[in-house]
Amino acid sequence: MAQLQLREALRRAMQEEMRRDERVFLMGEEVAYYDGAYKVSKGMLAEFGEKRIIDTPIAENGFTGIAIGAAMAGLRPIVEVMTWNFALVAYDQIINSAAKIVQMTAGQYQVPMVIRGANGAAEGLGSQHSQALESIFAHFPGLTVISTATPADAYGLLKSAIRDPNPVIFMESELAYGTKGEVPDEEYLIPIGKADLKRDGTDVTLVSWNKQVYNCLAAADQLAKEGISAQVLDLRTIRPLDEQALFDAINKTHRMVVVQEGFPFAGVASEVVS
């Protein structure tokens, strides 16, 4: 086992997949010479060169569109958006192109690409930079949405996302990039669409995803001191949603609290509760 920060686990996943498959490349703002806004891609330019670690202009709509075309042509791009708030500039490309190409071409083309970056609140960045946008992207068929914050999950799920034949929205957390956790030394992949029981319990189930899982685990520790046994279920993948894990959890504890970062109306929590 290695103790890795979240950013290091993400980097390891990308490096391994780029060594395994020469079709994989990374593009985004400041990913190359600056080593990434959050240092996720640190050192990757030196290993893979300018043709596979590509700095882009501040033009999300443009470079996301380029990546979609590259994916249709047989490559496997990873697009880093500095935050998911900025990906709204590329909303048309993601929703009306990447998500729908398979349908619009009757299966003649696939779009094997990953769009990844920071999602949710950070420190003092204001209303336009701190939105949690899982529910927006999960609304549209054709997109897989992953939102996770532990190093082990990020490593295994990002490798699966890069190998997936469909466009994957991969949401991280700026505030969790420095969080450390154990990651096995050997390579492994985590199946997309499977929740993870981070803590077992008998009295109540706390359901969350991304960095709010850490708050749920802290709450479970506090509840244990009060004699309440809380289990913590980490969804990890928002779409497809692991409904069976939710059914199993509620059948065991008969009580469920869903903890969501972001606006409450029409959110992921609403879907889980319904």
N, C-alpha and C positions, 0 to 999 in steps of 0.2 A: 504494500500500500504506500502511496505517495500523498503527502499533504500538499494540495494544490489550491491556489486561489481560483475563483471562478474564471477570471480572464486567462489564467494559465491552462485550465482544463479546456476552454474553448479553443485556445491556440493549438494545444496538442491535437485536438480532434481535426482541426483544419490541416495542420501539417501532415498528419498521418494519411488523411484522405488525398492530399495533393501528391504525396509520395506514391501512393497506391494507384492513382488514376491521373494521368497527365491532362485529362480534359477539364479537371477542376481548377478554377482560378478565383482570385479574390479581387473585387474592385469596390471603390468607395472613396469618400473624402478623407484624405490624410492617412490612408491605410498603409502607404509605402514608406516614404521618406520620414514621416513623423512617427512611424510605428503605431499608428492608430490613435484616435482621440482618447481612448481609454486603455491604450497599450495592449489591446488584445492581439494585434498582429505584429508585436515587437519581434524583430529579427527575421521576419518572413521574407522581406525584400532581399536580404543578403543570401538567403538560401534559394529562392525560386526565381529571382530576377524580375525585371520590369514587365515582361510579357505575361506574367502570371500574378503579380501583385501590382495593381494598377491604381494610381492616384487619379481621381476624377475632378472635374470642376464642381462647383456648388450648383448642381443641376440634377436633382433626383429624378425628375421626369425623363430626362435624357438618358442618364446612364442605366436606369432601370429598364428602359425600352431597349437599349443596346444589349443588356443581359438577357432579356426575353428572346431577342433575335438569335443571340449566341446559343441559348438553350435549344431553340427550335432547330438550329443547325448542327446539334449534336454535342455541344460543350456542356459543362456543368458549373455555371457561375455561382459564386457566393457574393451577394451584394450586401455591403455593410452600410446601413443608414445610421447617421450619428445619433439620432434618436428617432423613435417611430413617429413623433410629431412631424418630422420633416418628410416622412414617407407619404404624408397626405398630399404633397405636391405631385407624387407619382400615383395617386389613387386611380386615375383612369387606366394607366398602364397595368397596374396590379389587378384591378377588378375586371376591366373590360378586355384585357389582352391575356395576361398570364393565366387567370382563372378559367378562361373560356376557350382557349386555343384548341384544346382537345375536342370539345364539342363542336366548335365552329368549323373544324377541318375533318369532322367525322373520324377522328382518331389517327389521321395521317401525320400529325405532329404532336409531340409531347413537350412539356416545358419543365425539365428537371433542374430547378434552381432553388436556392435558399436566399431569402432576404432576412438579415439578422441585424439586431442592434438593441439599444437601451429603450426600455418602456417603463412608463409610470413615473411617479414623483421622484425628484432628485432633491438637491439642497438649494433652495433659494432661486430656482430657475423660472418661476412665474407660471402663469396659467397656460401659456402656449407651449411650454416645454415639459410639462409634467403630467400629461394625460396618459391614462391606461386605455389602450385601444383594442384589447383582445376581442371584445364583442362586435366591433365594427367589421373586422376582417373575418371573424367566424361566421358572420351572417351569410357569406356568399359561397355557393357551391364551387368546388374546384380548388379551394385553398385548404391546406392543412395548417392549423395554428397550434404552435407549441409555446408555452410560457413557463419557464423554469428558472430556478435560482441556485440550486446546489451544484457544486462542481462535478460530482459524479453523474448526476442526471444530465447536466449540460453536455458533458463529454459524450455519453452514450447516445443521447438523443440527437446531437448535432451530427454525429457520424451517420446515424440512420437517415436524418434529413437530407444530407448531401447525396446519399445513395438512392433516395426516393425518386421515382420517375415524374413526380408532380411538384408544382410550386409549393414551397413550405415557408410560412411566416414563422420566424424564430425570435421570440421576445425574451430579452434578458433584463437585468436591472443594474442601472448605474451604481446604486448604493450597495449592491451585492458583489461588484467586481472584485473587491478585495477580500471577500469572505473565503475562508479556507475550509476544506473538507477532504476526507479520504477518497482517493481515486485509485482503483486497482492498477497495478503495473501492467497487467496484460490487457490487450485490446478487447473491447466488448461493445456491443450495440444494444440499445434499449428499444424494444418495439414501440412504434408510434401508436398512441391511442390507449395506453395502459396507465392508469393511476397508480400511485404508490402509497401504501400505508406507512407513514413515517413513524407513527407511534400507535400502539394498540391500547384499547380501553373498553370499558363496559357501560359507562353512564351517558356519555354524550359524544357525538362526532363533530369535530371541527374540520370543515372543508375549505381549502384554499388552494392557491397556486402562486408561483413566483415568490417574491420576497415576503409576502404576508404569511407564508408557511412558517418562517422563523418566529413571527409574532404568535402564531397558533401554538407552536411548540413551547414558547415561553409561558403562554397562558395555561397550557396543559400542566406545566411544572407547578405553577401557582395553584391550580385547581387541586392537584395531588396533595398539596399541603393542607387543603381544606377537606380532604377525604373524598374528592370527586375524581373518578377515573375517566379521562378524556382521551379518545383516539384522534389522531390527526391524519387526514387523508389529503394527499397532494395530487391534484388532478394532472399536472404536468402537461397534458395535451388537452386543449380546449375543444378543438375539432379534429378528429372525431372524439366525442366525449365518452368516457368509460362509464356508461350507465350501470353496468353490472356491479362495479365497485361501489357505486352510490347505493344501489339496492342492498348489497350485502352489509354495508355500514349501517344503514338505517334499520335494517332488520335486526341487527345486533343490539344497538343502543336505544333505538326508538326516539332519539332526539338528535337534531342536526342544526348546527349553526354554520352558515356560509359567510366567510370573511373575504370581502372583495376590496381591492384598491380601485378607485375610480368612481364615476358617477353611478348612482344606484339605479336610475331608470333604464330599463331595457339592457341591463348588463348581463354578464355571465352568471352572476348569482341568481338573477331572476329565472334564468333557464334551468339552473340546478334545482331551485326550489320548486319550480313548476313540474 
